[in-house]
């Protein structure tokens, strides 16, 4: 994973909302599937790149505060750029 400090200017190729009590890591994997990432063949695997528990805890905290819109994580995974917010995950080319 490579962290980035800029949001992409392109339109996302996939977007997945984070539903209710869903973990953001699950939404990230769903967005990756929608962006045609073959997760069975992906190398390295998500859990080799991101501490899923920490990401889920961080975004869960963001969803419980009114400032949730302020939290954004941008990361390059599997030759795509993922933008993670407490309420959605977007994938860019």
N, C-alpha and C positions, 0 to 999 in steps of 0.2 A: 504494500500500500504506500502510495505517495500522497502526502497531504498537500493541498493547494490552498492558496489564500485568495483566489479569485473565482467568482461564480462564472460559469460558461455563458457565452452570449447566444449560443445556438438554442434552438427549440429542443426540448427533451424528446428522446425516442421512446421513453417509457416513463410512466408515473404510477406509483402505487400509494394509496392513502394508508395511513396507519390507523387501523380500526380499534376503537375502544381500548381494551386491555391487551391488544396484540403487541408483541415485542417488536421494536424497530428492526432488529436483526432479521426477523421473519419477513417483514415488509421489504427489506433490502434484498433478500433472496428472491422474493416474488418479483420485484422490479427487475432484477437481473434476468430472470426467466423471460419476462415480457420483452426484454431487450435482446433476447436470443443468445444469452450466455449459456453454454452447455455446462451446467454446474457439476455434472458427473465427470467431465473431462477437464474442468477448470484447474489450472495449476499456477500458483498455489491456491489452496482452498481458503475460503473466507476466514476460518478460524486460525489459519496460519498467519493472517494479515491483521486481523482486528480482534481485540479482546471483546467478544460479544457481550459478556456480562457487564463490562464497564460501559459499552455503548448503550445497552438497554437501560442501565441505571441512570446514565446521564440524560437520555431523552425522556425517560419516565419522569425524572425530576422536572424537566422542561415543560412537560404536559401538565404538571400540577401547579404551575405558576402562570400568572397573567402575562409574563414576558416571554412565553414560549416561542413567539415569532422571532425573537432575537437570536435564538440558537440555530446555527447552521454549521454543518460539517461537510467539507468538500474533500473527496478522496478519489484517487485514480485506482481502479480495480479492473483487472481483466481487459485492459486496453479501452476502458470507458471511464467517464467521469461520473461519480455518484454524488448527488447533493442530498444530504440527510437532514431533515428537519423533524421536530417532534411529531408532526402530523402527516408527513409524506416523505417519500423517497423518489427522486427523479434521476434518470439515467441519460447521459449525454454522450454523443459520439466522440 
